[in-house]
Amino acid sequence: MSVYTGKGDKGFSSTSNGDNLPKAALVFEALGLMDEFQAALAFVFLDAAVKLSGKDRGLLRSCNTALFSINGYIAGCSDLDSAYLLTLVTQMEEQMDALEESLPEITGFVEPGESAFACWLNLSRVKCRTAERSLVKLFKTAESFDESAKSVLKFMNRFSDYLFMLMRAASCDTPD
């Protein structure tokens, strides 16, 4: 199968259910911003093996895999395991609580310029927040704001919080 079809040359694309929509439709905006988020997150994985604890690496990898499932749900080509997303939310909260205990108290703005790794974590956090906002728009205009949509938003919100905490830890150069 060819990578190019020419079907999008006039500014339209098809969803998995066959709807032909403008490429500026909210569903494609959300998918594109999720793609940007995962592209930024890929840079985090370049150094994760030496910069993060095994537990954080595993959780980050699980969260990244969940993003693919979320993309399938957004595109309408797969169901979503909301319970699994909520399990990841709980795991991220537990990791953030553990990180918080080992980090100095926040007394002002956190400047993520201490290392390239901290900067990639921060860029990923920002891209996560941007994707989250697009998902809010998409889900609020959809026919139904179901439990899956609610779990996606909770997951994305917590994921950006988790990335913030990892960035703080990387900026402080806190050992495992």
C-alpha positions in Angstrom: 0.0 0.0 0.0 1.3 3.4 -0.9 1.9 6.0 1.9 0.3 8.7 -0.2 -3.2 8.5 -1.6 -3.9 12.1 -2.8 -7.2 12.0 -1.0 -6.1 14.8 1.4 -4.9 17.1 -1.3 -8.1 19.2 -1.1 -8.0 19.6 2.7 -10.1 16.7 3.7 -9.4 13.4 5.4 -11.4 10.4 6.5 -11.9 9.0 10.0 -11.9 5.3 10.7 -15.7 5.2 10.4 -15.5 6.7 6.9 -16.5 10.2 7.6 -14.8 12.7 5.2 -14.0 15.8 7.3 -12.0 18.9 6.8 -8.4 18.5 8.1 -9.1 21.4 10.5 -11.8 19.4 12.3 -11.4 19.1 16.0 -10.7 15.3 15.8 -7.7 15.9 13.5 -6.5 18.8 15.6 -6.6 16.6 18.7 -4.9 13.7 17.0 -2.2 16.0 15.6 -1.5 17.5 19.0 -1.4 14.1 20.6 1.2 13.2 17.9 3.2 16.3 18.8 3.1 15.3 22.5 4.4 11.8 21.7 7.1 13.2 19.5 8.4 15.4 22.3 8.1 12.5 24.8 10.3 10.4 22.5 13.2 12.7 23.4 12.6 12.0 27.1 13.1 8.3 26.3 16.5 8.9 24.8 17.9 9.6 28.3 15.3 7.9 30.5 17.5 4.8 31.0 20.2 6.8 32.8 18.1 9.7 34.2 15.1 8.0 35.7 14.5 5.3 38.3 13.3 1.9 36.9 9.9 2.5 38.4 9.5 5.9 36.7 10.8 4.5 33.4 8.3 1.7 33.5 5.4 4.0 34.4 6.4 6.5 31.7 6.5 3.7 29.1 3.1 2.5 30.2 1.7 6.0 29.9 3.2 6.4 26.5 1.6 3.1 25.4 -1.7 4.3 26.8 -1.5 7.4 24.5 -1.7 5.1 21.5 -4.9 3.6 22.9 -6.3 7.1 23.5 -5.4 8.0 19.9 -7.3 4.9 18.7 -10.3 5.9 20.8 -10.2 9.5 19.5 -10.0 8.3 15.9 -13.0 6.0 16.5 -11.2 2.8 15.7 -11.0 1.2 19.1 -12.6 1.1 22.5 -10.8 2.4 25.5 -10.0 0.6 28.8 -10.9 3.4 31.2 -10.1 1.3 34.2 -6.5 0.9 33.0 -6.2 4.6 32.5 -7.4 5.2 36.0 -4.9 2.7 37.3 -2.2 4.6 35.6 -3.5 7.8 37.2 -3.2 6.2 40.6 0.3 5.0 39.9 1.3 8.5 38.7 -0.1 10.0 41.9 1.8 7.6 44.1 5.1 8.4 42.2 4.4 12.1 42.5 3.8 11.8 46.2 7.2 9.9 46.6 9.0 12.5 44.5 7.5 15.4 46.4 8.9 14.0 49.6 12.4 14.0 48.2 12.3 17.4 46.6 12.8 20.9 48.1 9.6 22.9 48.7 8.6 25.1 45.7 9.1 28.7 46.7 8.7 30.3 43.2 8.6 29.5 39.6 10.4 26.4 38.6 13.0 27.1 35.8 13.6 23.9 33.8 16.9 24.9 32.4 19.2 22.8 34.6 19.7 20.1 32.0 18.6 19.1 28.5 16.7 16.2 30.0 14.7 18.6 32.3 14.0 20.7 29.2 12.6 17.7 27.3 10.4 16.8 30.2 9.1 20.4 30.4 8.4 20.5 26.6 6.6 17.2 26.9 4.5 18.6 29.8 3.6 21.7 27.7 2.7 19.5 24.7 0.6 17.3 27.0 -1.3 20.3 28.3 -1.9 21.6 24.7 -3.2 18.2 23.7 -5.4 18.1 26.8 -7.0 21.4 25.9 -7.8 20.2 22.4 -9.4 17.0 23.9 -11.6 19.1 26.1 -12.8 21.0 23.1 -13.4 17.8 21.1 -15.2 15.9 23.9 -17.3 18.9 24.9 -18.6 19.2 21.3 -19.1 15.4 20.9 -22.6 13.9 21.1 -21.8 12.3 24.4 -19.2 13.0 27.1 -18.9 9.4 28.3 -16.8 7.8 31.0 -14.0 7.0 28.5 -13.7 10.7 27.7 -13.7 11.6 31.4 -10.9 9.1 32.1 -8.8 10.4 29.1 -9.0 14.0 30.5 -8.1 12.8 34.0 -5.2 10.8 32.6 -3.9 13.7 30.5 -4.2 16.1 33.4 -2.3 13.8 35.8 0.3 12.9 33.1 1.2 16.6 32.7 1.5 16.8 36.5 3.7 13.8 36.6 6.0 15.2 33.8 6.2 18.4 35.9 7.4 16.4 38.9 9.9 14.5 36.9 11.2 17.8 35.5 11.6 19.1 39.0 13.5 16.1 40.0 15.7 16.3 36.9 16.3 20.0 37.7 17.4 19.2 41.2 19.5 16.2 40.0 17.8 14.1 42.7 19.1 10.5 42.8 16.7 7.6 42.5 
